[in-house]
């Protein structure tokens, strides 16, 4: 009886996000799909081992469990290393590299993060959850990264950007919430249009943060609308506090036509750095089709609850920024609804 009850719960719970309800209780199943899959396979094994009399109810239970497993595999398989990866054969005529990491405000291992910066030697460093202590702790890298953008806060949503090159059109925006900054800028490239960067860190839906995902969903949709108004190579990166197979992120990719370089490479789960059995891919990078990612590497543990991600982003030679994808009426309406709900 206990096994049957557990199977029923773990058959139904993966479909909670499909309800479209933004409350954290319903969105959590999206975050833990890999863990749910593991539990479902364990329950499947226990069912075959313990079930003696196969009644009609037993067959229904078994078939729904298998169906739920297949549904979850369909959701996450493209982001595994087993999925066929589309490799770019385009020549590169320039690239920019970025190390983006949520450093955890209460983490004081500044030197360990600096070691990762020195190891990768990126053109850009994006640090999230930075407060005054982190601003002081990273001050020594400003000799090599003299161009900075700082939105230093004490609320676990501060953000600091360090660059080797002078940046253009810099904006620190508070798109949805007054205490959650995003950084937008153009990174100049020789002989090509500048690469437009959007660096985000919205709050997650959780019992201790925002009760729903409305604010995070709205920020992603608003950023997507902004990208549609630009005619530049574009990169969106940061701690999105969402998983790439969620409905909101898939809608964002559809409205912008952007590519997730994780597809076919692996999950690159970045949170929680201390517990391998409880890790989700929360830190993302998306790019327009006139770019491609050469290298994509997860950092070592530097004391944060997140790993950082290093990306080497190349501009495709003689490839122009593609036009915006077309959206149908329902999709346009959903985007506007998500933005309005987040603002309210």
N, C-alpha and C positions, 0 to 999 in steps of 0.2 A: 504493500500500500504506500509506504514512504517513497519507494522508488517510482511508483506511478505518479505520485504528486509532484516529485521533483522533475520528472520528464515533462509533465503538463506545463509546469512553470517555465522550464527552459525551452520548450517548444514555442510558447506564446511570447515570451519577453523579447526575443530578437525582432519582433514586429512592432514593438512599442513606438520606435521613431516613425514608422509608416503612418501613424495616426496624425502626424503633423503638429502635435501639441508641443509647445516650446518648453514646458516645465522640465526641470532637470531630471525628474524621475523617468520621464519618457525618452529623453535624449541620451541618458547614460548608456543604454544598450548599444548605441552607435559606437561609443568610445571603447567598449569592452568586447567587441565582436570576436577578436582573437581568443580572449579568455573564455567567452561563451562557447566557441567552437570546441575548445579543448574539453570543457565540461560536458558538452553534448556527446563527444566521442567516448568519454568515460561512461556516461549513462548508457550509451548504445552497447558498450561492452558488458556492462553490468546486466543489462536487459537480456542479452543472449545467454549470459552465465546463470542468471537466477530464474528466468521465466521458464516454468515447466509446462503448464497447460496453456496452449495458445488458443485463446478465445477470440471472438470477433473484436472485443475491446482491445485485446493485446495486439492484434494486427493493425487496428486503427492507430493505436499509440505508436507502434513501430513505424508505420508509414508516415505519420505526421512528424516524428522525430527525424527521419531521413529527409523529408521534404524541407524541414527547417534547417538542417545541416547544409543541404544543397543551396538554399536561399542565401545563407551566410557565406558559403564558398563563392557564390556568384558575386557577392558584394566585395569581397576582399582579394580574390585571386589576382586581379590585374595589378595589384600592388606587391605581389610576391615576386621573387627572383625567378620563379618557374614560368611566369607569363612571358610570351615572346616580346622582346624589347625592340622598339623601332630605333635603330641607330642612325644618327645623322651622317650622311656622306657629303654634306656640304662643306666647302672650304671655309675657313675662318679668316676674317680680315680684322680681327681685334677681339680682345676679351677683357672682362673685369671679374675679379674674384671677391667673394664676401664671406666672412665668418659671422654667423648670426647665432646668438645664444641668450637664453634666459639665465642670468647669472645667479638668481635668487637673492633678494635683497638682504636676507640675514646671513648669507654666506660671506665669510671674510677671507676666503682663499684667493685673494687677488692675484698672487703670483702664479698660482696654478692656471688661471685663465690666461694670464699674460704668456705663460709658456706655450699654450695652445695658439695664441696669436703669433708668436715667434715661429712655431713649428709650421704653420700654414702660410705665413707671410701674405695675408690677403691685401687687396687694394682697399677694402672697406671692412670695418668692424662694427657690427650692430650689437649693442648690449641692452638687454631688457631687464626690468625690475631693478633699475639703478637708482640709488639714493645718493646723498652727499658723500657717504663713506666710499661708495663705489666710484664716484667721480674723482675723489682724492686718490683712491687705490689705483686707478687707471691713468693718472696724470702722467706717469713716466712714459707712456707710449706716444704722448703728443709730440715728442721729438721726431718720430717717424710718421705720425699721423697728425699733421698740424691743423687740418681743417676739420672742425668739429661742429656737431649740432647736439645741444643738450636740453633735454626736457627732464630735469632732475626732480624727482618726487619722492615722498616718503610713504607712499600708499601701495607699494609693490607694482606700480605701473609706470615708473620712470623709464626713460629711454634715452640712450646716448649713441651717437654715430660718430665714427672716426674715419677720416679719409686721407689717403696720400695725395689725392688731387683736389683742386678747388672745385667745389660743387656749384651748380647753377639752380636758380629758381627754387630755393629751399623754403619749405613751409612746414611748420609744426601745427597740425590741425587737431582739434578736439571734435571729431565728426559727430559722435552720438552722445557720449558722456563727457561732462566737463572736467573729469579727472583722469581720462584715458587718452593719452596723446598718440598720434601717428605722425610719422615723418615722411614727407614727400620731397623729392629732389630729382634733378637731372644730372647724370654722370656723363661728362663730356668724353667723346671718343674721336680719334683722329680719322677724318675722311668719311665719317658716318654720322647720322643723327644721334643726339645724346640718348642715353638709355634712361628712361623714366622709372624711378624706383618708388614703390609704396611699401613702407615698413609699418606693420600692424601688430598690435597686442591687445585685442579685446578681452574682456572678462569672460570666464567660462560659466556655463550654467551649472550651479552646484549649491548645496545647502549653505555654504559659507561665503559664496560670492553673489552673483546675480541669480535670483530664483529661476529665471527662464533664460533661454538663449536669444531672446528678442533683440537685445542690444548688440550682441556679437553678430547675429544674422544681418541686422541693419547696417552695421559698419562694413561688412563684406559686400553687401549689395550696393551701398553708396560708393564704395571704392570701385566696384565694377562699372557703375554708371560713369564715374570720372574717367576710367580707362577708355571707355567707348568714345569719349570726347577728345581723346588724344590720338595723334597719328604718329606715334613713336614706338620704337622697341620698348617693351615694358616688362618689369620684374616686380612681382609682389612677394614679399617674404616676411617672416616673423613667427612668433608664437601665436598661432591662430586660435588655440584652445578649441579646436574642432578637428574631426578626422576627415580624410579626403573622400571617403565614401558616403558622407552625409548628404542629404538632399540639398542643403544650402550650398555646400561647397561644389556639388555637381552643377547646380544652377549658376553659380558664379563662373565656373569654367565654360559653361555653355554660352553665357551672355558675353563673355570676353574672348572666347576662342583660345584661351590660354592652355598651355601644356603643363602637366605635372611630371617632372623628370623622374619621379619615384617609380612610375609605371615600368614594370619589367626589371627593376633594379633591386627591389626589396622594400620592406616596410620602413626601415630606418626609424624605429620607435625611439622617441627622444625623452619621454616622461613615463615612468619615474626612473631616474638614473640609478637609484639604490636598490630597486626591486625588479629583477629581470622578469618575474612572473606577473608583474602588474605594470606593463609598459604599453603606451599608446603612441602612435605617430601624430603628435600635436604641432610640431614645428615644420612649416612648409615653405616651398618656393614654387611659384608659377611664373611662366614666361610666355611671351608672344611667339608666334611661329617663325619669326625672322631671327630668333635666337635658338641656341641649344646649349645644354649643360654637358661639359666634358667630364670634369671630375665632380664627384659628390661623395663627401666623406663625413662620417659622424665623429665627433671629437672624443677624447678621453674624458673620464670623469674628473671634473675640477671642483667638486664640492657642492655643486648646485643639484637641485632635483631634476634638472634637464641636462641632456647633452647638447652641445652646440652643433651646428651644421656648417660645413664648408662647401661652397659651390664655386665652380669655375664656369662662367657664362660667356659663351662665344657668340659673336655676331656673324650670321651667315653671309658669305660674300655674294654680292649682287642679288640679294633677296630683299624685297621691300616689305614694309609692315602690312600685313593683310587687312582687308576691310573687316568691319564688324560683322559677326554672324547675325543672321536674321532671327528675330524672336517672334513667336506667335502672340496673339492677344492675351491668352491665359498666362503665359510666362511674364509678359510685361506687367500684367495686373498683380501677379504674385510678388514680383520685385518691388513694386510700389507699396503694396500692403506690408511687406516685411520692413521696409524703411520707415513707414508711418508708425507701425507698432513699436519699433525700437525707439523712435523719437518720443513717443507718448509714454 
